[in-house]
Structure formats: C-alpha cells, structure tokens
Amino acid sequence: MAIVTLDQLKEQLAFTDDIGAVDNALLTRKIDAAQNHVERLLGFKIEATFGGVDQDPVPPALVEAVSQLAAWWYEQREAAGDGAREVPFGVREIITEYREFTF
C-alpha cells in the first residue's frame, strides 16, 4: 500500500478541482513507482518498518520523498533534456537519513 495518497499527490502538484480525475491512473502509477524506487534505495519496504502495529509512524520525511519524486516524474516526463536530473533536490538526502547500511 502506498504511503502517499492520490489526493496528497494532487495537493503536491497544486491541482485544482476543475482538473478532476483526468490523470488519476497516471498519478497512481507515479506514486507506486516513486515508492518502489525509494524503497529500493532504502533497502527495505517502508510499511514493513513503519506504520504498523507496535511500529513508529511513517516518518513525514519519507512521505515527502515519495511525494516529491512522484510529482517530479509526473511533471518531467522526458528522460533527457536541459533540466533533467536523477531525482529532485533533497530526495536522496531524505532517503540517506533512513537507509540501512550493511557491510
């Protein structure tokens, strides 16, 4: 289950009510892909570590990382270009704070 809702992503993107459900399927795919990417960088599933019974709540910073990444991928649909970069500024830093390093 995604830690970011469709409504939260629409809020991140400053969608207005007149847009309606036009891109709901696309936005949902962006949320799923962003969370999958964040989890792969973290090395664990977010919901296996946070938000469950006897677990700490999902950190707001991880919600922000997924939101920013999903919004970035929605707005920047080209793989290359003048403004292309790997991930939005700050996302990697958030992930690094929660990443489990093993040697």
Secondary structure, 3 states (H helix, E strand, C coil): CCCCCHHHHHHHCCCCHHHCCCCHHHHHHHHHHHHHHHHHHHCCCHHHHCCCCCCCCCCHHHHHHHHHHHHHHHHCCCCCCCCCCCCCCCHHHHHHHHCCCCC
